[in-house]
Amino acid sequence: MAGVVQQSSRSGMTILGIAIGVASFVAVLGVTASANGQISDEFLKVEATQITVTPRIGGSVSEPLFVDDADSRVSQIDGVTAAGRWWNVPGVTISVNPPSIDPGSSQPPLLAVTPGYFDLVGAEVSSGRTFDAFHENQPVAVIGEKLAGDLGIDTVADQPVVVLNNLRFTVIGVVDDTTGSSAALTSVIIPAGFARSNFDAPGQRETMVVATEVGASKAVAEQLPLALNPAELTAYQIVPPPKPTVVKDRVNSSTQALFFALAGICVLVSGVGIANVSLLGVIARTREIALRRSLGALPRHIAQQFLGESAVRGLLGGLLGTALAMASVTIIALSQQWTAVIEPWSLVAGPVMGVAIGSIAGLYPAIRATRIEPVEAFRQ
């Protein structure tokens, strides 16, 4: 300890270098664990939340379709948070009055949906409202904000009209944001009941999406056939959401590999810097080493002295670095609104790593010190 205290400035720089290296490594462990925990939470939120239901081709019913109250039936199942149906209506020419879409340009999509569709995609309106069951058979439409800009519709206060195959639809709402599918932002959306009566029947194109609570999709999927058509349980194809466990594990592994590589680089740079400082310390203390040798100290005594000093500096740097890392992980987690995750073993790994870095970095300077000859040193 005397050598560490006497060389306070050099020891301080060495301890600081070790602290930075250890703090980088331990902080990476904490940030990686916190990030992976957040990734797991996000995957859990997505996992098993949406089930897709479509009429099954080749069933005993020639062309099984959804009953009118299908959404209501499904919504009564425990664990269901939203249910809606939709399909793309083909072959419809869309314009406004007066026309603002070039007849030669590509037509925007036309979606026929049930009211539950807006809950599924988390639609938010900037003007007006979405339609509900009351509008099921009325010529009303909701359009996306991007399409509204193309059509020159800023507000629905003056009841703008879109024309679909010579049928006039009053625009009652403009969707400006969604939390799910972005198709609503670029489409004309009309009630499914009116579309079924005035345009081609959807047939196999009609799709139902059922949103569930986390972890409830399996139970809900098993009950859907009975709720939709108890007389023909195979009339619909139930497609539960894929399990994202494999993707989650791969993302976690990739994140860990990247962060550990960065931490390794920080530790390597720190070790090289510490070795250089230790080597300068040996050069500066050449006469001291020569005096000790002339008084009878053996080379191993000199090596033990320098390795011991390096180990003490490493321990102090490891303790300081661990404390800095804990504070950094906590601050980062709070700023990102994550749950800070700190592995208990990393609290021990930090000081141990500091000792290891200090000892390894001080190994060559210690060997260099043992090779100093007293006579040559005093001549310099």
C-alpha positions in Angstrom: 0.0 0.0 0.0 2.9 2.3 0.7 3.9 2.2 -3.0 0.4 2.9 -4.0 0.0 5.9 -1.7 3.5 7.4 -2.5 2.8 7.4 -6.2 -0.6 9.0 -5.7 -1.0 10.7 -9.1 0.2 7.7 -11.1 -1.9 5.4 -8.9 -4.9 7.6 -9.3 -4.6 7.5 -13.1 -4.2 3.7 -13.0 -7.2 3.2 -10.7 -9.3 5.5 -12.9 -8.3 3.5 -16.0 -9.3 0.2 -14.3 -12.5 1.8 -13.0 -13.5 2.8 -16.5 -12.8 -0.6 -17.9 -14.6 -2.4 -15.2 -17.5 0.1 -15.2 -17.9 -0.4 -19.0 -18.0 -4.2 -18.6 -20.3 -4.3 -15.6 -22.5 -1.6 -17.1 -22.8 -3.6 -20.3 -23.9 -6.6 -18.2 -26.6 -4.5 -16.5 -27.8 -2.7 -19.6 -27.9 -6.0 -21.6 -29.9 -7.7 -18.9 -32.3 -4.7 -18.6 -32.6 -4.4 -22.4 -33.2 -8.1 -22.8 -35.8 -7.9 -20.0 -37.5 -5.1 -21.9 -37.3 -7.0 -25.2 -38.9 -10.0 -23.5 -41.7 -7.8 -22.1 -42.3 -6.3 -25.6 -42.5 -9.8 -27.2 -44.8 -10.9 -24.4 -47.1 -8.0 -25.3 -47.2 -9.1 -28.9 -47.3 -12.8 -28.3 -50.7 -14.5 -28.6 -52.8 -11.3 -29.0 -54.3 -11.6 -32.5 -56.0 -14.6 -34.1 -57.0 -14.7 -37.8 -60.1 -16.4 -38.9 -61.0 -17.1 -42.5 -63.7 -19.2 -44.3 -62.2 -22.6 -45.0 -62.2 -23.7 -48.7 -63.5 -27.2 -49.3 -65.7 -27.5 -46.2 -69.0 -29.3 -46.2 -70.7 -25.9 -46.8 -70.1 -24.7 -50.4 -69.0 -21.2 -49.4 -69.1 -20.7 -45.6 -69.5 -17.0 -44.7 -69.6 -15.1 -41.5 -72.9 -14.6 -39.9 -74.0 -11.0 -39.4 -73.5 -11.1 -35.6 -70.2 -12.9 -35.8 -68.3 -10.0 -34.1 -70.9 -10.0 -31.2 -70.6 -13.7 -30.7 -66.8 -13.7 -30.6 -66.7 -10.7 -28.3 -68.6 -12.6 -25.6 -65.7 -15.1 -25.2 -63.6 -14.5 -22.1 -60.2 -13.0 -23.0 -61.3 -11.3 -26.2 -60.6 -7.6 -26.2 -61.7 -6.7 -29.8 -63.1 -8.4 -32.9 -63.7 -7.2 -36.4 -63.9 -8.3 -40.1 -62.7 -6.7 -43.3 -62.0 -7.4 -46.9 -60.7 -5.5 -49.9 -63.4 -4.6 -52.4 -62.0 -5.0 -55.9 -63.0 -3.3 -59.2 -64.4 0.0 -57.6 -63.6 3.4 -59.1 -63.0 6.0 -56.4 -63.4 9.7 -56.9 -64.6 12.8 -55.2 -67.1 15.4 -56.1 -65.7 17.4 -57.9 -63.2 14.7 -59.1 -59.6 15.1 -57.9 -58.2 11.7 -58.7 -56.8 11.2 -62.1 -58.7 8.4 -63.8 -55.4 7.0 -65.2 -53.7 6.9 -61.8 -53.8 4.0 -59.4 -56.9 3.8 -57.3 -56.7 3.8 -53.5 -57.8 0.7 -51.7 -61.4 0.2 -50.7 -61.9 -1.6 -47.4 -65.2 -3.0 -46.2 -65.1 -3.4 -42.5 -67.2 -4.0 -39.4 -67.1 -1.4 -36.6 -64.8 -3.6 -34.6 -62.0 -3.1 -37.2 -61.3 0.4 -35.8 -60.7 -1.0 -32.3 -58.4 -3.7 -33.7 -56.1 -1.2 -35.4 -56.4 1.4 -32.7 -57.7 4.1 -35.1 -57.5 7.7 -34.0 -59.4 10.4 -35.9 -58.4 13.9 -36.5 -61.8 15.0 -37.8 -65.2 13.5 -37.3 -65.7 9.9 -36.1 -65.7 6.3 -37.1 -68.9 4.5 -38.0 -70.7 2.0 -35.7 -73.5 -0.5 -35.9 -76.0 2.2 -36.6 -74.2 3.0 -40.0 -74.0 -0.6 -41.0 -76.3 -0.2 -44.1 -75.7 3.5 -44.8 -73.5 5.1 -47.5 -70.9 6.6 -45.2 -67.1 6.4 -45.4 -64.0 6.9 -43.3 -60.8 7.8 -45.1 -57.1 7.9 -44.0 -55.3 11.1 -43.5 -52.9 10.5 -46.3 -55.7 9.9 -48.8 -57.6 12.9 -47.4 -54.6 15.1 -48.2 -54.6 13.7 -51.8 -58.3 14.3 -52.2 -58.1 17.8 -50.7 -60.3 17.0 -47.7 -59.2 18.9 -44.6 -62.3 18.5 -42.5 -65.6 16.6 -42.5 -67.6 19.6 -41.1 -68.9 20.4 -44.6 -69.8 16.8 -45.3 -67.4 15.9 -48.2 -68.5 13.2 -50.5 -66.5 10.4 -52.2 -68.0 8.5 -55.2 -67.6 4.8 -55.5 -68.9 3.4 -58.8 -71.4 6.3 -59.0 -72.6 5.7 -55.4 -72.1 8.8 -53.2 -70.7 8.2 -49.7 -70.5 10.9 -47.1 -67.2 11.1 -45.3 -67.8 11.1 -41.6 -64.2 10.7 -40.3 -60.5 11.0 -41.1 -58.1 8.5 -39.5 -54.8 10.2 -38.7 -53.0 7.4 -36.7 -53.2 3.7 -35.8 -51.4 1.4 -33.5 -51.9 -1.6 -35.8 -52.3 -1.8 -39.5 -51.4 1.3 -41.4 -53.7 0.4 -44.3 -56.4 2.6 -42.7 -54.3 5.7 -43.4 -54.4 5.2 -47.2 -57.8 3.6 -47.8 -61.5 4.4 -48.1 -63.3 2.5 -45.5 -67.0 1.7 -45.7 -69.5 -0.4 -43.7 -69.4 -4.1 -44.4 -73.2 -4.4 -44.5 -73.5 -1.7 -47.2 -70.6 -3.2 -49.2 -72.2 -6.6 -49.1 -75.5 -5.3 -50.5 -74.0 -3.0 -53.2 -70.8 -4.6 -54.3 -69.5 -8.1 -55.1 -69.8 -10.6 -52.2 -66.5 -11.1 -50.4 -66.6 -14.9 -50.4 -63.3 -16.3 -49.2 -61.7 -12.8 -49.0 -63.5 -11.9 -45.8 -61.2 -12.1 -42.8 -61.9 -11.8 -39.1 -59.2 -10.7 -36.7 -59.7 -11.4 -33.0 -57.5 -9.5 -30.4 -57.1 -11.3 -27.1 -55.5 -10.6 -23.7 -51.9 -11.8 -23.3 -51.8 -15.6 -22.8 -55.5 -16.1 -23.7 -55.1 -16.8 -27.5 -55.0 -20.6 -27.2 -58.2 -20.8 -25.1 -59.9 -18.3 -27.3 -58.9 -20.1 -30.5 -60.4 -23.4 -29.2 -63.7 -21.7 -28.6 -64.0 -19.7 -31.8 -65.4 -22.5 -34.0 -68.2 -23.2 -31.6 -69.0 -19.5 -31.2 -69.1 -18.9 -35.0 -70.8 -22.0 -36.3 -71.7 -24.7 -33.8 -73.3 -26.8 -36.5 -70.1 -26.9 -38.7 -66.9 -26.7 -36.5 -64.7 -27.0 -39.6 -66.3 -24.1 -41.5 -63.5 -21.7 -40.5 -59.8 -21.8 -40.5 -58.4 -20.5 -37.2 -54.8 -19.2 -37.3 -53.4 -18.3 -33.9 -50.4 -15.9 -33.8 -46.9 -17.4 -34.2 -44.9 -17.9 -31.1 -42.1 -15.3 -31.1 -39.9 -17.2 -28.6 -37.3 -18.2 -31.2 -37.1 -14.6 -32.5 -36.9 -13.2 -29.0 -34.0 -15.6 -28.1 -32.1 -14.7 -31.3 -32.6 -11.0 -30.6 -31.4 -11.5 -27.0 -28.3 -13.5 -28.2 -27.4 -10.9 -30.8 -27.8 -8.1 -28.3 -25.6 -9.9 -25.8 -22.9 -10.7 -28.4 -22.8 -7.1 -29.6 -22.6 -5.6 -26.1 -20.0 -8.1 -24.8 -17.8 -7.3 -27.9 -18.0 -3.6 -27.0 -17.2 -4.3 -23.4 -14.3 -6.5 -24.3 -12.8 -3.7 -26.4 -13.2 -1.2 -23.5 -11.4 -3.6 -21.2 -8.6 -4.3 -23.7 -8.0 -0.6 -24.2 -8.1 0.0 -20.5 -5.6 -2.8 -19.9 -3.1 -1.5 -22.5 -3.3 2.0 -21.0 -2.7 0.7 -17.5 0.3 -1.4 -18.7 1.8 1.8 -20.2 1.3 3.7 -16.9 2.8 0.9 -14.9 5.8 0.7 -17.2 6.4 4.4 -16.8 6.3 3.8 -13.1 9.0 1.2 -13.3 11.2 3.6 -15.4 10.6 6.4 -12.9 11.5 4.2 -9.9 14.6 2.7 -11.5 17.0 4.0 -8.7 14.6 2.8 -6.0 14.6 -0.7 -7.5 18.4 -0.6 -7.8 18.8 0.5 -4.2 16.5 -2.4 -3.0 18.5 -4.9 -5.1 21.8 -3.6 -3.7 20.4 -4.1 -0.1 19.7 -7.7 -0.8 16.2 -7.8 -2.4 15.8 -10.7 -4.8 14.1 -10.3 -8.2 11.1 -12.2 -6.9 10.7 -9.6 -4.2 10.7 -6.8 -6.7 8.2 -8.7 -8.9 5.9 -9.3 -5.8 6.1 -5.6 -4.9 5.0 -4.4 -8.3 2.4 -7.1 -8.8 1.0 -6.4 -5.4 0.7 -2.7 -6.1 -1.0 -3.4 -9.4 -3.4 -5.8 -7.7 -4.3 -3.2 -5.1 -4.9 -0.6 -7.7 -7.0 -3.0 -9.7 -9.1 -3.8 -6.6 -9.7 -0.1 -5.9 -10.5 0.5 -9.6 -12.8 -2.5 -9.6 -14.8 -1.3 -6.6 -15.0 2.2 -8.1 -16.0 0.9 -11.5 -18.7 -1.4 -10.1 -20.2 1.6 -8.2 -20.1 3.7 -11.4 -21.7 0.9 -13.4 -24.6 0.4 -10.9 -25.3 4.1 -11.1 -25.1 4.2 -14.9 -27.4 1.2 -15.3 -30.0 2.7 -13.0 -29.9 6.1 -14.7 -30.2 4.5 -18.2 -33.1 2.2 -17.1 -34.9 5.2 -15.6 -34.4 7.4 -18.6 -35.8 4.6 -20.9 -38.6 3.7 -18.5 -37.2 0.1 -18.2 -36.9 -2.1 -15.1 -33.2 -2.1 -14.1 -31.9 -5.6 -14.0 -28.5 -6.1 -12.2 -27.1 -9.6 -12.0 -25.9 -10.3 -8.3 -22.8 -12.0 -9.5 -21.7 -8.9 -11.4 -21.2 -7.1 -8.1 -18.4 -9.6 -7.3 -17.2 -9.9 -10.9 -16.3 -6.2 -11.0 -13.7 -6.1 -8.2 -12.4 -9.5 -9.3 -12.0 -8.3 -12.8 -10.3 -5.2 -11.5 -7.7 -7.3 -9.7 -7.2 -9.4 -12.8 -6.8 -6.4 -15.1 -4.4 -4.8 -12.7 -2.3 -7.9 -12.2 -2.1 -8.8 -15.9 -1.4 -5.2 -16.9 1.4 -5.0 -14.3 2.9 -8.4 -15.2 5.3 -7.1 -17.9 6.4 -4.0 -15.9 7.1 -6.3 -12.9 9.2 -8.5 -15.1 11.0 -5.5 -16.5 11.7 -4.3 -13.0 13.4 -7.6 -12.0 15.8 -7.2 -14.9 17.2 -3.9 -13.7 20.8 -4.2 -12.6 21.8 -2.0 -9.7 25.2 -1.0 -11.1 23.7 0.0 -14.5 20.9 1.9 -12.8 23.2 4.0 -10.6 25.3 4.9 -13.7 22.3 6.5 -15.4 
